[in-house]
Amino acid sequence: MPATPDVSRVSDYQRDGFLLSRSLFDRDEIDLLRRSAKEDKRLDDHAFGRNDGEGGTVRLSLWNHPGEGIYGAFARCHRIVDTAEQLLGDEPYHYHSKMIMKDARVGGAWAWHQDYGYWYGNGVLTPNMLSVFIAVDPSTRLNGCLQVIRGSHHCGRIDHRLTGEQAGADLDRVEQILNRMEHVYVEMEPGDALFFHSNLLHRSDQNRSDSPRWAMVCCYNAKSNDPYKDSHHPRYTPLDRLDDAAIKQIGIRRFVDDDENSVAFLDPNHDASAKSLEQNG
């Protein structure tokens, strides 16, 4: 059973649209994730790029189901899933995950956007969904950290339009929101995690530094928010939670046994998810 909800944390999330959890994962855990991701040929082979309209490109790999390997150990661990349950007020299920690979000097920007701006079209009736941005590398203003507008989830779903190969929120409306709400640069250390509402406006700048800014993003939907139609992301699928200790057990086994990460990466040439303009900064 999940832990008793922390009322103050839930209240902060409802007010701000995000919750930053420092050092949610320790150095050994995040090192295992970093090594796995950066040595994972399958992840690299299935990566695809998104032109930001400013001369930069962000690479990402995307998958729908968490799997049994190191990525799944993070996406299914109690630390994330129990917190997601408290914030959603309902049983969460895994909607999809991605690895965002914002490489040094060439990593592109993400335009201001809301995740529900894309997920709305998948038959999801309410924005009771969230994403968890896990810093794999240090995430700073220099290398294009995530930026959010505090409280912007209260503005509701905003129309999105193409910018390069990305769909960004209506800039006229975003400009007015920025006049009234706080613009926050979310600098993070490896192992920090940001939980944020699907209607929270967020973006990131290009990485013009010599340091990469990789991040894993796990997305969850509430069971009661099960889409009314099939799409390229899963309908309600019960999530088998794992003990937090499983991260190190599974991560170490991968390097000892050369175990694959057991996720079915989506192919941008064939899968609607990868062809779509979904993004997370």
C-alpha positions in Angstrom: 0.0 0.0 0.0 1.3 3.5 -0.8 2.4 5.8 2.1 -0.1 8.2 3.7 -0.3 11.3 1.5 1.9 14.2 2.6 -0.8 16.9 2.6 1.7 19.8 2.3 3.4 18.3 -0.7 0.1 17.6 -2.4 -1.0 21.1 -1.7 2.2 22.6 -3.1 1.7 20.5 -6.3 -1.9 21.6 -6.7 -0.9 25.2 -6.2 2.3 25.3 -8.3 1.7 22.5 -10.8 5.0 20.8 -9.9 6.9 19.2 -7.1 10.7 19.0 -7.0 12.1 16.1 -5.1 15.9 16.5 -4.4 18.1 13.4 -4.3 15.2 11.0 -4.9 17.8 8.6 -6.3 21.2 8.2 -4.8 24.5 8.4 -6.7 24.9 4.7 -7.3 21.3 4.4 -8.6 21.6 7.3 -11.1 25.1 6.1 -12.2 23.6 2.8 -13.1 20.9 4.5 -15.1 23.4 6.8 -16.8 25.8 3.9 -17.7 22.9 1.8 -19.0 21.5 4.6 -21.2 24.8 5.8 -22.6 26.0 2.3 -23.4 22.6 1.1 -24.7 23.0 0.6 -28.5 19.3 -0.2 -28.8 18.3 3.1 -27.3 20.7 4.9 -29.6 19.5 3.0 -32.6 15.9 3.9 -31.9 16.6 7.6 -31.1 15.0 10.2 -33.4 15.5 14.0 -33.6 13.2 17.0 -33.2 14.2 20.2 -35.0 13.6 23.2 -32.8 13.3 25.8 -35.6 16.4 27.5 -34.2 19.0 25.3 -35.7 19.2 22.8 -32.9 18.0 19.2 -32.6 17.1 17.1 -29.5 17.3 13.3 -29.7 15.0 11.1 -27.8 13.9 7.5 -27.6 10.4 6.5 -26.6 8.6 3.4 -25.3 5.1 2.6 -24.0 5.6 -0.2 -21.4 8.2 0.0 -18.6 9.7 -3.4 -19.1 11.8 -5.6 -16.7 15.2 -3.8 -17.0 16.7 -0.8 -15.4 14.3 1.7 -17.1 11.4 -0.2 -15.8 13.0 -0.4 -12.3 12.9 3.4 -12.2 9.4 3.8 -13.7 7.9 1.1 -11.4 9.6 1.9 -8.1 7.6 2.9 -5.1 9.4 6.2 -4.8 7.9 7.4 -8.0 4.7 5.5 -8.3 3.5 6.1 -4.8 4.2 9.8 -5.1 2.3 9.8 -8.5 -0.6 8.2 -6.7 -0.7 10.8 -4.0 -0.5 13.7 -6.6 -3.1 12.2 -9.0 -5.4 11.1 -6.1 -5.9 7.8 -8.0 -4.1 4.6 -9.1 -1.5 5.6 -11.7 -0.6 3.5 -14.7 2.4 3.9 -17.0 1.5 6.0 -20.1 5.0 6.1 -21.6 8.6 6.9 -20.9 11.4 8.5 -22.9 15.1 9.3 -22.7 15.8 12.8 -23.8 19.4 13.1 -25.0 20.3 16.8 -25.1 23.9 16.5 -26.2 26.7 19.0 -25.6 26.8 22.0 -28.1 24.2 20.5 -30.4 21.2 19.8 -28.1 18.2 21.8 -29.3 15.5 23.8 -27.5 12.0 22.8 -26.7 9.2 25.4 -27.2 6.8 26.3 -24.4 4.2 23.5 -24.4 1.9 21.4 -22.2 1.9 17.6 -22.3 -1.9 17.5 -22.3 -1.7 19.6 -25.5 -0.8 16.3 -27.2 -2.4 13.8 -24.9 -5.9 15.4 -25.3 -6.0 14.0 -28.9 -5.5 10.5 -27.5 -9.0 10.3 -26.0 -7.9 11.3 -22.5 -10.8 13.3 -21.1 -9.1 15.1 -18.2 -5.6 16.5 -17.6 -5.2 14.3 -14.4 -1.9 13.1 -15.7 1.7 13.8 -14.8 5.3 13.5 -15.9 8.4 12.7 -13.8 11.6 14.3 -15.1 14.6 12.5 -13.7 18.0 14.2 -14.1 20.6 11.8 -15.4 23.2 14.5 -15.9 23.5 17.9 -14.1 20.8 20.1 -15.5 21.8 23.8 -15.5 20.8 27.1 -17.2 24.0 26.6 -19.3 23.1 23.2 -20.7 19.4 23.8 -21.2 17.6 22.9 -17.9 13.8 22.6 -17.8 11.9 25.9 -17.3 8.4 26.0 -16.0 5.7 28.7 -15.3 4.6 28.3 -11.7 0.8 27.8 -11.5 0.3 27.8 -15.3 -1.6 24.5 -15.1 -4.6 26.5 -13.8 -4.8 28.2 -17.3 -6.3 25.1 -18.8 -5.3 23.5 -22.1 -3.8 26.0 -24.6 -3.9 25.7 -28.4 -0.6 24.4 -29.8 1.0 25.3 -33.1 4.0 24.1 -35.1 7.5 25.6 -34.4 10.0 23.7 -36.6 9.2 20.1 -35.9 7.7 20.8 -32.5 4.2 21.8 -31.4 4.4 24.8 -29.1 1.7 26.6 -27.1 0.1 29.8 -28.5 2.9 32.3 -27.9 0.5 35.3 -27.5 -1.2 33.6 -24.6 2.1 32.4 -23.2 3.4 36.0 -23.2 0.4 37.1 -21.2 0.8 34.2 -18.7 4.4 35.2 -18.2 3.3 38.7 -17.3 1.3 37.3 -14.4 3.1 34.1 -13.3 6.6 33.2 -12.2 9.1 31.9 -14.7 11.3 29.3 -13.0 14.5 27.7 -14.1 14.6 24.2 -12.6 18.3 23.5 -12.1 18.8 19.9 -11.0 21.5 17.5 -9.9 21.7 13.9 -11.0 19.1 11.9 -9.0 16.7 14.9 -8.5 13.2 14.4 -9.9 10.5 16.9 -10.9 6.9 15.8 -10.8 4.7 18.1 -12.9 1.1 18.4 -14.0 0.2 17.7 -17.7 -1.1 21.3 -18.2 2.0 22.9 -16.7 3.8 25.1 -19.3 7.4 24.1 -19.7 10.3 24.5 -22.1 14.1 24.4 -22.3 16.9 26.3 -24.1 19.5 24.9 -26.5 22.5 23.3 -24.9 25.4 25.5 -25.9 27.7 24.1 -23.2 30.3 21.4 -23.2 28.2 19.2 -20.9 25.4 16.8 -22.0 21.9 17.1 -20.4 20.3 13.7 -20.5 17.1 13.0 -18.6 14.6 10.1 -18.3 10.9 11.1 -18.3 8.2 8.8 -17.0 4.6 9.7 -17.7 1.5 8.4 -15.8 -2.2 8.6 -16.3 -4.9 8.0 -13.6 -6.9 4.8 -13.8 -10.2 6.7 -13.7 -8.9 8.8 -16.7 -8.7 5.8 -18.9 -8.9 7.0 -22.5 -12.3 6.5 -24.2 -10.6 5.3 -27.4 -7.5 3.4 -28.5 -4.4 5.4 -29.5 -0.7 4.9 -29.8 -0.3 5.0 -26.0 -1.7 2.4 -23.7 -5.1 2.4 -22.1 -5.3 1.4 -18.4 -2.8 -1.3 -17.7 -2.1 -2.3 -14.1 1.4 -1.3 -13.0 3.4 -3.9 -11.0 5.3 -1.8 -8.5 8.8 -2.7 -7.5 10.7 -2.3 -4.2 13.1 0.6 -4.4 16.0 -1.8 -3.8 15.2 -3.4 -7.2 16.9 -0.5 -9.0 20.4 -1.5 -7.8 19.7 -5.3 -8.1 18.5 -5.0 -11.7 21.1 -2.4 -12.7 24.0 -4.4 -11.4 22.7 -7.6 -13.0 22.6 -5.8 -16.3 26.3 -5.2 -16.3 27.2 -8.7 -14.9 24.9 -10.7 -17.2 24.8 -8.2 -20.1 21.1 -8.2 -19.7 19.1 -6.1 -22.2 16.8 -3.4 -20.9 13.7 -5.2 -22.1 11.6 -2.4 -23.4 10.1 -2.2 -26.9 11.4 1.1 -28.3 9.1 2.9 -30.7 10.2 3.4 -34.2 9.6 6.9 -35.7 9.2 5.3 -39.1 6.4 3.0 -38.1 4.9 4.0 -34.7 2.5 6.8 -34.3 3.9 7.8 -30.9 7.3 8.5 -32.3 5.9 10.4 -35.3 3.8 12.6 -33.0 5.2 15.8 -31.6 5.1 14.8 -27.9 7.9 16.3 -25.9 9.0 17.0 -22.3 11.9 19.4 -22.5 
